[in-house]
């Protein structure tokens, strides 16, 4: 599958230290397709890791809008995140970018 980017767009991505994403087949979900839409499982083993990686420390966790945060960071369902290394890498990059760290 070829890229639909011009040489100048590719140069701009390279200057920003980004690489264009190539999907291997048409059946691959984009990260946004798998955003958690149900309840967040706070007891899931990955939740603590996602929490630490996000750098979040809300003053009142019980009043924090977790679903809005999950949509904002495009948090996949934690079960999917546990079995899909590519989704995990994409999420970690987004979380680092939000914290201002280099990917």
C-alpha positions in Angstrom: 0.0 0.0 0.0 1.5 3.3 -1.0 1.5 6.6 0.8 -0.7 9.4 -0.3 1.8 12.1 0.8 3.8 14.4 -1.4 7.6 14.6 -1.1 7.3 17.9 0.7 4.8 16.4 3.3 7.2 13.5 3.8 10.1 16.0 4.4 8.0 17.9 6.9 7.2 14.7 8.8 10.9 13.8 8.8 11.8 17.3 10.1 9.4 16.8 13.0 11.0 13.4 13.7 7.7 11.6 12.7 7.2 8.7 10.4 4.2 8.1 8.2 2.0 5.2 9.3 1.6 2.4 6.8 -1.3 0.0 7.4 -0.6 -3.6 6.3 -4.1 -4.3 5.1 -7.4 -2.6 5.0 -8.7 -4.5 8.0 -6.4 -2.8 10.5 -8.2 -0.7 13.0 -7.1 2.9 13.5 -6.4 3.7 17.1 -9.5 5.9 17.4 -11.7 2.9 16.4 -10.9 1.1 19.5 -11.3 3.9 22.1 -12.8 2.6 25.3 -16.4 3.5 25.4 -17.7 1.4 28.3 -16.6 1.5 31.9 -12.9 1.8 32.7 -11.7 -1.2 34.7 -9.7 0.5 37.4 -8.7 -3.0 38.7 -7.2 -4.0 35.4 -3.4 -4.7 35.8 -2.6 -2.2 33.0 -4.6 0.7 34.5 -1.9 1.5 37.1 0.8 1.6 34.3 -1.4 3.8 32.1 -2.1 6.1 35.1 1.7 6.4 35.8 2.5 7.0 32.1 -0.1 9.7 31.8 1.4 11.8 34.6 -2.1 12.4 36.0 -2.6 13.2 39.6 -6.1 14.7 40.0 -6.7 16.2 43.3 -10.1 14.4 43.6 -10.0 11.2 41.6 -13.6 10.4 42.3 -14.7 13.7 40.6 -12.3 13.4 37.7 -14.0 12.8 34.3 -12.3 9.5 33.4 -14.3 8.9 30.2 -13.5 12.3 28.8 -9.8 11.7 29.6 -10.0 8.2 27.9 -11.5 9.8 24.8 -8.9 12.6 24.8 -6.0 10.2 24.9 -7.8 7.6 22.7 -7.4 5.0 25.4 -8.2 1.5 23.9 -10.1 -1.0 26.0 -7.6 -2.2 28.5 -8.1 -5.9 27.4 -7.2 -4.9 23.9 -4.3 -2.9 25.1 -3.0 -6.0 27.0 -3.0 -8.2 23.9 -2.1 -5.7 21.2 1.6 -4.4 21.3 1.0 -1.9 18.5 -1.9 -0.3 20.4 0.2 -0.1 23.5 3.1 1.6 21.7 0.8 4.1 20.1 -0.9 4.9 23.4 2.5 5.3 25.2 3.6 7.7 22.5 0.5 9.8 22.9 0.8 9.9 26.7 4.5 10.9 26.4 3.6 13.6 23.9 0.9 15.0 26.3 3.5 15.1 29.1 5.9 16.9 26.9 8.5 14.1 26.6 10.1 13.0 23.3 8.6 9.9 21.8 
